[in-house]
């Protein structure tokens, strides 16, 4: 899963997603903490979760694993004292499913298109 998520193809998929949706975040570029988010942002976030969690699930299943087992192992790694790159990867992967992190990424992508 780590290799898949760090692949250029996966990164390109995110870039394509961001390019398809960046215009909806133009008004969010200058948001500050406490500003109200549009329902549209939440809807796009849900699309993002569905699309990328689906890609990861397919990768896990193609490797002969199950999503349930992956989450159990991820939880074990997070709760351990292990400071390996696997723990960092799992923490980073979980962070990308956080709405706040998603908004930061999408606002950054929107900035690239601001004229």
Secondary structure, DSSP 8 states (H G I E B T S, - for coil): -HHHHTSHHHHHHHHHHHHHHGGGGGGGTT--TT----HHHHHHHHHHHHHHHHHHHHHHHHTT--HHHHHHHHHHHHHSS--SHHHHHHHHHHHTTSHHHHHHHHHHHHHHH--
